[in-house]
Amino acid sequence: MTLMAASTVPQRMSVEQFLALPPDPWSASTRELVDGELVVEDPTFAHQWAVLNLAAELRSWHQGAPDRGRASLNIDTIAGERSIFKPDVQWWADGRVLPDPTTRPYPLGEIVAEVRSPSTWAVDVGRKRATYEREGVAELWLVDPFSETVLVFARSSPEARAYDLTRELAAAERLESPLLPDFTVVVGSLFED
């Protein structure tokens, strides 16, 4: 018996249509709208451990002193006219005015972290990275639990129009940011369960 996969053409939808979709409380999948196309991520345990570990490190840093902004796990975030992303982790600077915490979507943070999931990695490093750059995200962290690395895209100054600083951090190196004074984490610790 031969199984044949059906070929479908992606259906485009608007931000309003996406936000009107009913929630799916039984699914661990994450839905995003990328350039009008519905993209579904099916996370792995390796993905989830890295997300939780990074969020825990940011939360611990946040609680260590006042005025350290806000961090969040995946939340509907407006990313241009035709996109709603759910970055795995993101951080907004202190003093940034955010909407009512009971509404959605949110604006993009100053730092966005995407953790590799086999189902969506090509979108994260391609179309989403380009959107984050275009929409002014100061730093993008692409966290890869499979290679145990973090690829950091950053701007050399707030006026820089594009990411002009890129570095790949190995497991033994430290993830740090000039936007997060005194924040440091050994990259390899993000992948421990």
C-alpha positions in Angstrom: 0.0 0.0 0.0 1.4 3.4 -1.0 0.5 6.5 1.1 0.3 9.7 -0.8 0.5 13.1 0.9 -2.0 15.7 -0.1 -0.5 18.9 -1.4 -2.1 22.1 -0.2 -1.7 25.7 -1.1 -1.3 27.8 2.1 -4.3 29.9 2.8 -3.6 33.5 3.6 -5.4 35.2 6.5 -5.4 38.6 8.1 -4.2 39.5 11.6 -7.8 40.0 12.6 -8.8 36.5 11.3 -5.9 34.9 13.2 -6.7 36.6 16.4 -10.3 35.4 16.1 -9.3 31.8 15.9 -10.6 29.8 18.8 -8.0 28.5 21.3 -7.1 24.8 21.2 -6.7 23.9 24.9 -5.8 20.3 24.0 -2.8 21.0 21.8 0.8 21.7 22.8 1.3 23.2 19.4 1.9 26.9 18.9 0.2 28.8 16.1 1.7 31.8 14.5 0.8 34.0 11.5 3.9 34.6 9.3 3.3 36.9 6.4 -0.4 35.9 6.3 0.4 32.2 6.5 -0.6 30.0 9.4 2.4 28.2 10.8 2.1 25.5 13.5 5.1 24.6 15.8 5.2 21.1 17.4 7.8 21.5 20.2 10.1 18.7 21.4 11.3 18.2 25.0 14.7 19.6 24.0 12.9 22.8 22.8 10.8 23.1 26.0 13.7 22.6 28.3 15.7 25.3 26.6 12.7 27.7 26.7 12.1 27.0 30.4 15.8 27.3 31.3 16.2 30.6 29.5 13.0 32.1 30.9 14.1 31.0 34.4 17.5 32.7 34.0 15.8 35.9 32.8 13.3 35.8 35.6 16.0 35.3 38.2 18.0 38.3 36.7 14.8 40.4 36.6 14.1 39.8 40.3 17.7 40.6 41.3 17.2 44.4 41.1 14.5 47.0 40.3 13.9 48.5 36.9 14.9 45.4 34.8 12.0 45.4 32.5 9.7 42.4 31.8 10.1 39.0 30.3 7.5 36.6 28.9 7.1 33.2 27.5 5.3 32.9 24.1 2.6 35.4 23.8 0.8 36.8 20.7 3.0 39.6 19.4 2.3 41.9 16.5 5.2 41.7 13.9 4.1 43.9 11.1 0.9 44.2 9.1 0.5 40.5 8.3 2.2 38.7 11.1 1.5 37.6 14.7 4.5 35.8 16.2 4.8 34.0 19.5 8.5 34.2 20.4 9.6 31.5 22.8 10.9 34.2 25.2 11.1 37.9 24.9 12.1 40.9 27.0 10.9 44.5 27.1 13.0 47.3 28.6 11.9 49.0 31.8 9.7 52.0 31.1 8.3 50.5 27.9 4.6 51.1 27.9 2.8 47.8 27.3 -0.9 47.2 26.7 -3.3 45.9 29.3 -2.0 42.5 30.4 -5.3 40.8 29.8 -5.4 41.7 26.0 -3.5 40.7 23.0 -1.4 41.2 20.9 1.7 42.7 22.4 4.4 44.8 20.7 7.8 43.1 20.0 10.3 43.2 22.8 13.8 44.6 22.6 15.2 41.1 22.9 13.5 38.1 21.3 14.6 34.5 21.6 13.5 31.7 19.3 14.4 28.1 20.3 14.9 25.5 17.6 12.0 23.3 16.9 12.4 20.9 13.9 8.9 21.9 12.6 9.6 25.6 12.3 13.4 26.3 12.4 13.6 27.2 8.7 10.9 29.9 9.3 12.7 31.2 12.5 16.1 31.7 10.8 14.5 32.9 7.5 11.3 34.9 7.3 10.9 35.6 11.1 14.6 36.7 11.5 14.1 39.1 8.6 10.9 40.5 10.2 12.5 40.9 13.6 15.3 42.9 11.9 12.9 45.0 9.8 10.6 45.7 12.8 13.4 47.0 15.0 14.1 44.2 17.5 17.4 45.2 19.1 18.6 41.6 19.6 17.5 38.2 18.3 18.8 35.0 20.1 18.4 31.8 18.0 18.9 29.0 20.6 19.7 25.6 19.2 19.4 22.7 21.6 20.6 20.2 18.9 24.0 21.9 18.4 24.0 23.5 21.9 24.7 26.9 20.5 23.1 30.4 20.5 23.3 32.6 17.5 23.0 36.3 18.5 22.0 39.0 16.0 22.4 42.5 17.3 22.6 46.1 16.3 25.8 48.1 17.1 23.7 51.1 18.1 20.0 51.9 18.4 20.3 53.8 15.1 21.6 50.8 13.2 19.0 49.9 10.5 20.0 46.2 10.4 21.7 43.5 12.4 25.4 44.4 12.0 26.8 42.2 14.9 26.5 38.5 14.7 28.1 35.9 17.0 27.7 32.2 17.6 28.2 31.1 21.1 29.2 27.5 22.0 28.1 25.6 25.0 31.1 26.7 27.2 30.6 30.4 26.4 28.4 33.0 28.1 25.3 34.6 26.8 25.3 38.3 27.7 23.8 41.5 26.4 24.5 45.2 26.9 20.8 45.6 27.2 20.8 43.4 30.3 23.4 44.7 32.8 24.9 41.8 34.9 22.9 39.1 33.0 25.1 36.1 32.2 24.3 32.5 31.5 26.5 29.7 30.4 25.0 28.6 27.0 25.3 24.8 27.8 23.2 25.3 31.0 20.2 26.2 28.8 20.1 22.6 27.5 20.2 20.8 30.8 17.1 19.0 31.9 
